[in-house]
Amino acid sequence: MESPIVKKPIIVAIDGPAASGKSTTAKILAGRLGYTYIDTGAMFRSVTLRVIREGLLEALREDESRIAGVLQSITIGFRGDRVILDGEDVSEAIRENQVSREVSFISSLKPVRDKLKELQQEMGRKRGIVMDGRDIGTVIFPDAELKIFLVADPAERAKRRHAELSLKAGGAAVPSLEELEAEIVKRDKDDEERTHAPLRRHPDAVVVDTSKLTIDEQVGFVHDLVMKLVGQ
């Protein structure tokens, strides 16, 4: 059951590794609170998709300044729960496995992080938002009133990713659980070791292990924290 619309405009920052439940939790939570949901992961995936389409991946591994043209012309927005890249609905395209494999690399590029940091901070200027990502509580909004850090066992995250891909594939072949778990472990390592805005837990963040929690349970836990914070 949804709570009454929350009157006090605060920022809820939800961070954590891939497939820990950030986006699903943040989206449902925002709906319950009457807040705006901002999927920063979708923004990085959108940049990654654009780079892949333009054939720039290998060039960027040698010279990250080649991303400048993309960042100057790219537009990323949200239409309800749909992701719009340069006027095109790419909500499904940005979840393709190639994008998942390369998004950590694209996210590590300083020009990309600087550009999206600017866009994300503008989106959250009036507060009343739930934003998820990997550096929301540490870099984008270190002053967020509530910081959450979701974690989950890599094997469990691989199962979630496999179920998501299988549903979208409609019977077509998808990577095995073993392959997906290996990709997740590699992405965790890449995210934690990147030079710019690595995946870190803010000292003030509440850690929530979602390995054995249902979506309702993890959303409910964070929702209760918000209600206590705003006094409703």
JOFENWO-V699897 format. One record per pair of residues at least 4 apart in sequence whose ideal C-beta (glycine too) atoms are under 7 Angstrom apart, sorted by the first residue. I is the first residue (numbers start at 1). J is the second residue. D is the distance in whole Angstrom. If there is no record, write none. Layout:
I,J,D / I,J,D
This chain:
2,32,5 / 3,32,6 / 3,223,7 / 3,227,7 / 5,34,3 / 6,33,5 / 6,34,6 / 6,35,7 / 6,226,7 / 6,230,6 / 6,232,6 / 8,230,4 / 9,126,7 / 9,127,4 / 9,128,4 / 10,127,6 / 10,145,4 / 10,146,7 / 10,229,7 / 10,230,6 / 11,124,6 / 11,127,5 / 11,129,6 / 11,131,7 / 11,141,5 / 11,144,4 / 11,145,6 / 12,29,7 / 12,130,5 / 12,144,7 / 12,146,5 / 12,148,7 / 12,226,6 / 13,131,6 / 13,136,4 / 13,137,4 / 13,141,5 / 13,144,4 / 13,147,5 / 13,148,7 / 14,22,5 / 14,25,6 / 14,26,5 / 14,130,7 / 14,132,4 / 14,136,7 / 14,148,5 / 14,150,6 / 15,133,6 / 15,134,6 / 15,135,7 / 15,136,5 / 15,137,5 / 15,149,5 / 15,205,7 / 16,20,4 / 16,22,5 / 16,149,6 / 16,150,4 / 16,151,6 / 17,151,7 / 17,188,5 / 17,191,7 / 17,199,6 / 18,157,7 / 18,184,6 / 18,187,5 / 19,157,4 / 19,160,5 / 19,161,5 / 19,184,6 / 20,150,4 / 20,151,6 / 20,152,5 / 20,157,6 / 20,210,6 / 21,25,5 / 21,150,5 / 21,152,7 / 21,210,5 / 21,215,7 / 21,218,6 / 22,26,6 / 22,132,4 / 22,150,6 / 23,27,6 / 23,39,6 / 23,41,6 / 23,132,6 / 24,28,6 / 24,215,6 / 25,29,6 / 25,150,7 / 25,218,5 / 25,219,5 / 25,222,6 / 26,30,6 / 26,37,6 / 26,130,5 / 26,132,4 / 27,31,7 / 27,37,5 / 27,81,7 / 28,32,7 / 28,215,7 / 28,219,5 / 29,33,6 / 29,130,5 / 29,219,5 / 29,222,6 / 29,223,6 / 30,35,5 / 30,36,6 / 30,37,4 / 30,130,4 / 32,223,6 / 33,130,7 / 33,226,6 / 35,128,5 / 35,129,6 / 35,130,5 / 36,128,6 / 36,129,5 / 37,130,5 / 38,120,7 / 38,123,5 / 38,124,7 / 38,129,6 / 38,131,4 / 39,132,7 / 40,44,7 / 40,116,7 / 40,120,6 / 40,131,6 / 40,132,6 / 40,133,4 / 40,136,7 / 41,45,6 / 41,132,7 / 41,133,6 / 42,46,6 / 42,83,5 / 42,94,6 / 43,47,7 / 43,76,5 / 43,116,5 / 44,48,6 / 44,103,5 / 44,106,6 / 44,107,5 / 44,116,7 / 45,49,6 / 45,94,4 / 45,99,5 / 45,103,5 / 46,50,7 / 46,76,5 / 46,83,6 / 46,85,4 / 46,90,6 / 46,94,6 / 47,51,6 / 47,70,7 / 47,74,7 / 47,106,6 / 47,112,6 / 48,52,6 / 48,99,5 / 48,102,5 / 48,103,5 / 48,106,4 / 49,53,6 / 49,85,7 / 49,90,6 / 49,93,6 / 49,94,5 / 49,99,5 / 50,54,6 / 50,70,6 / 50,74,6 / 50,85,6 / 51,56,5 / 51,57,6 / 51,60,7 / 51,70,6 / 51,106,6 / 52,57,6 / 52,98,6 / 52,99,7 / 52,102,7 / 54,70,7 / 56,60,5 / 56,66,6 / 57,61,7 / 57,102,6 / 59,63,6 / 59,66,5 / 60,64,6 / 60,66,5 / 60,67,6 / 60,109,7 / 64,109,5 / 64,111,6 / 67,71,6 / 67,109,6 / 67,111,5 / 67,112,6 / 68,72,6 / 68,111,7 / 69,73,7 / 70,74,6 / 71,111,6 / 71,112,7 / 71,115,5 / 74,86,7 / 75,86,5 / 76,85,6 / 77,84,5 / 78,82,7 / 78,83,6 / 78,84,7 / 79,84,5 / 82,89,5 / 82,91,5 / 83,90,6 / 83,91,5 / 83,94,6 / 84,88,7 / 84,89,6 / 85,90,4 / 90,94,5 / 92,168,7 / 94,99,5 / 95,99,7 / 95,168,7 / 97,101,6 / 97,165,7 / 97,175,6 / 98,102,6 / 99,103,6 / 101,183,6 / 102,106,6 / 103,107,6 / 104,108,7 / 104,187,5 / 104,190,4 / 104,191,6 / 106,112,6 / 107,112,7 / 107,113,7 / 108,194,4 / 108,195,7 / 108,196,6 / 109,113,7 / 110,114,6 / 110,196,5 / 111,115,6 / 112,116,6 / 113,117,6 / 113,196,5 / 113,197,5 / 114,118,7 / 115,119,7 / 116,120,6 / 117,121,6 / 117,139,7 / 117,140,6 / 118,122,7 / 119,123,6 / 120,124,6 / 120,131,7 / 120,140,5 / 121,125,7 / 121,140,6 / 124,129,5 / 124,131,6 / 124,141,6 / 131,136,5 / 131,141,7 / 132,136,7 / 134,191,6 / 134,199,5 / 135,139,4 / 135,140,6 / 135,197,4 / 136,140,5 / 136,141,6 / 136,144,7 / 137,141,7 / 137,142,7 / 137,144,6 / 137,147,4 / 137,202,4 / 137,205,5 / 138,142,6 / 138,200,5 / 138,202,5 / 139,197,5 / 142,202,7 / 145,229,6 / 146,225,6 / 146,226,6 / 146,229,6 / 147,202,5 / 147,204,5 / 147,205,4 / 147,206,7 / 148,205,6 / 148,206,5 / 148,208,6 / 148,222,6 / 149,201,4 / 149,205,4 / 149,207,5 / 150,208,5 / 150,210,5 / 151,207,6 / 151,209,5 / 152,156,5 / 152,157,5 / 152,209,7 / 152,210,5 / 152,211,5 / 153,157,7 / 153,211,5 / 154,158,6 / 154,181,5 / 154,184,5 / 154,185,5 / 155,159,7 / 155,181,6 / 156,160,7 / 156,211,5 / 157,161,6 / 157,184,5 / 158,162,6 / 158,177,5 / 158,180,4 / 158,181,4 / 158,184,6 / 159,163,6 / 159,177,7 / 160,164,6 / 161,165,6 / 161,180,5 / 161,184,7 / 162,166,6 / 162,174,7 / 162,177,5 / 162,180,6 / 163,167,6 / 164,168,7 / 165,169,6 / 165,174,4 / 166,174,5 / 169,174,5 / 175,179,4 / 175,180,5 / 176,180,7 / 177,181,6 / 178,182,6 / 179,183,6 / 180,184,6 / 181,185,6 / 182,186,6 / 183,187,6 / 184,188,6 / 185,189,7 / 186,190,6 / 187,191,6 / 188,192,6 / 189,193,6 / 190,194,6 / 191,198,7 / 191,199,4 / 192,198,6 / 192,199,5 / 193,198,7 / 194,198,5 / 201,205,5 / 201,207,7 / 206,225,7 / 208,218,6 / 208,221,6 / 210,218,5 / 213,217,4 / 213,218,5 / 215,219,6 / 216,220,6 / 217,221,6 / 218,222,7 / 219,223,6 / 220,224,6 / 221,225,7 / 222,226,7 / 223,227,6 / 224,228,6 / 225,229,6 / 226,230,6 / 227,232,5
